[in-house]
Amino acid sequence: MSRIGKKPIPVPAAVKIQVADGQVKVEGAKGKLSLAVPRGVSVAFDDKTRILQVSRASDSKGHKALHGLMRALLANAVFGVVNGYTQGLEIQGVGYGARVQGAKLLLTLGFANVVEMPIPAGLKIECPVPTKIVVTGADKQMVGHFAAEARKVRPPEPYKGKGVRYEGEVVRRKAGKQFAGGATS
């Protein structure tokens, strides 16, 4: 049996779980999430013990993979609606910056125009200073995807390190052109 899949998921009292029609709905203080349960995997919730358990129909390779995956996704959903997920981004470069205007994130990254990114429902974007972006939400996948899309606009380059990077990301720097010295004609 899958080591990850067989672990029960403890559900806090503040979280509501609904399992019906191939869907698991998780609701908490930070938001609501819904997950589709794939064929070959079943989810059971015991209201008395507040335990969410995932099981599989057979020991086929596909069912084993889905068993562990579904358990991990459900654990992430429960954690997300209770605590939420946060991803920080740093912007480096002269004149580079970001700001939130309405439902859009505006990035000034050295292009001729300002890059506008619409903020999806369920995410909260903050720019405490123009060189920092904080992405917060209940859905781990959505938070990570939005942060990756923002980073993709101008990834950090290896010579000067300018661009958008994850908080704490180390960018390997390259040496620029070197003077060979003594080569005269």
Buried (B, 14 or more C-beta within 10 A) or exposed (E): EBEBBBBBBEBEEEBEBEBEEEEBBBBBEBBBBEBEBBEBBBBEBEEEEBEBBBBBEEEEEEBBBBBBBBBBBBBBBBBBBBEBBBBBBBBBBEEBBBBBEEEBBBBBBEEEEBBEBEBBEBBBBEBEEEBBBBBBBBBBBBBBBBBEEBBEBBEBEEEBBBBBBBEEEEBEEEEEEEEEEEEEE
